[in-house]
Amino acid sequence: MTNPRGRILWADDEIELLQPHLLLLQQHGYQVDTATSGEDALELVRQHAYNLIFLDEMMMGMTGLETLEVLKEIAPHVPVVMVTKNEAETLMEEAIGRKIDDYLTKPVNPTQILAACKKFVEARRITGQRLTQEYLHGFYTISRRLQEPLSWYDWLDIYLKLTTWSMEIEQHPELGLQETLAAQWRECNAAFGAFIEQVYQSWVHTPHGDDTPTLSPFILDRFVAPRISPERPVVFILIDCLRLDQWLVIEEMLHPLYTIERHYACSILPTATMYARNAVFSGLFPLQIQQHYPQWWTESADEQSQNAYEPQLLEAYFHRRRMTVPGGIGYIKIIDPGYGRKIEQEIRRYLRHGLLAIVVNAVDMIVHSRSESPVLREIVPDEAAYRALTRSWFRHSSLFSLLQTLATVEPPPIVIITTDHGSIRCLRPMKAYGDRETTTNLRFKLGRNVRAEYERGVVWLRDPHQWKLPRSSAVTTMLVAKEDFYFVYPTDYHHYAQRYRDSFQHGGISLEEMVLPVALLEPRR
């Protein structure tokens, strides 16, 4: 009968000398099979599923390295620990090159053997137990905290914990914690929506208060402007529609190249490109943009024209502050991958600017494409798959190549990466009512007397000016969706409710849309 702790194969032509070790493993609950030659070991591997193989390097007949080569063809995912008397560096390099997972030098001791078993056989079980204990403790802690008054910084802590647990739990589906975590996400987003409804107006009217986060219009003030100098260029990269969990995936791949200091900001409402990204590049709330630069504010439904004046808004920001940027300001928007490769090849020329701003639209395009493509929906069914797609995109992207190049140039640039807003997976449709002038956005609506089916699912902005948003003759009311609701018009309701259910959207109020990473990257030298 297979032992619950795992099944181990030990191949050594002097196996009788290892009886104390074999007995030790059996006493600790492992089932141990033995082989005295490489040929016998291969036959056993063909017949049984093993969790770990100890392989002697110097056996009669097939050597350990020869056996290893065939082992990796038969059972490529079974970890192999090479056991050897030979401490030559060349042997170790050859063994590692042939994909051994670890090696022990004879005479081996019991501690080494048990450590290898814990590492390769029981690591997943041990990690799962620790994760379950930590999550359940954290679950009850957060549930208690939701009954108390919370600040922005409390919510930031809760969001970081939820995100970290999500990324860890996805690696352990056998723990059965996914539904519990999903329910807690919903509970937290409901409470966060009520929190934002209560405090947001005070934030926009006292943006430098002690409990106010760094809102979109103040990202330049806090992170970019103070770092402008003649000595080093600043590269400011905004990745449209990037969530914190997606940034953590990207950050992991950048650690070999950069030391990374992570901060956080908060998107303004609505968490949509037209409002949030213009606010970032102008250093102003949308109402202020309309008042000071009406020629650069448009309410066109065309997304490209809504953000057509970012370079001008960025120039105006430094002009208002009477700041001179050495070498001037450069601006690049990367939509097409081919254009991204061209920028990467010419990046040293662009670094003559003291400030180079780069907008990358790839993640936002993935979100919109998934909403319309059944194939992408199948490939990206949930948040875990969304993170995996982000990892795959970034690994092969021109942006990653560009960052690799920036890590090598002299003088080393200061790299700042952020986003304008995130996105949330929408699961609950809600009827919205309005005239033909009402906007078509799924997470917010602007129009005359626009209204929604569920009051608890929206924040009503009856006077947009109080939220520092523009108001026009066509707009008297704004609705912003909370939690995972999305708006659908009554006409052909069931068709559109089904079409957009389980899509990633932005524009509303949720932790995933509003909490923004801001990363400061220093090239490693």
JOQUI-V347289 format. One record per helix or strand of 3 or more residues. SS is the DSSP state (~ for helix, > for strand). FROM is the first residue (numbers start at 0). TO is the last residue. Records with the same first field share a line. If there is no record, write none. Layout:
# JOQUI-V347289
SS: FROM-TO / FROM-TO
This chain:
# JOQUI-V347289
>: 6-10 / 30-34 / 51-55 / 78-83 / 101-104 / 233-238 / 257-265 / 328-333 / 354-359 / 413-417 / 423-425 / 427-432 / 443-446 / 457-460 / 476-481 / 484-488 / 502-504 / 514-522
~: 14-26 / 37-46 / 63-73 / 88-96 / 109-119 / 122-144 / 151-168 / 172-174 / 177-204 / 215-226 / 243-253 / 272-281 / 285-291 / 293-295 / 302-305 / 309-319 / 336-344 / 346-349 / 361-371 / 373-378 / 382-394 / 397-405 / 454-456 / 463-466 / 492-499 / 510-513
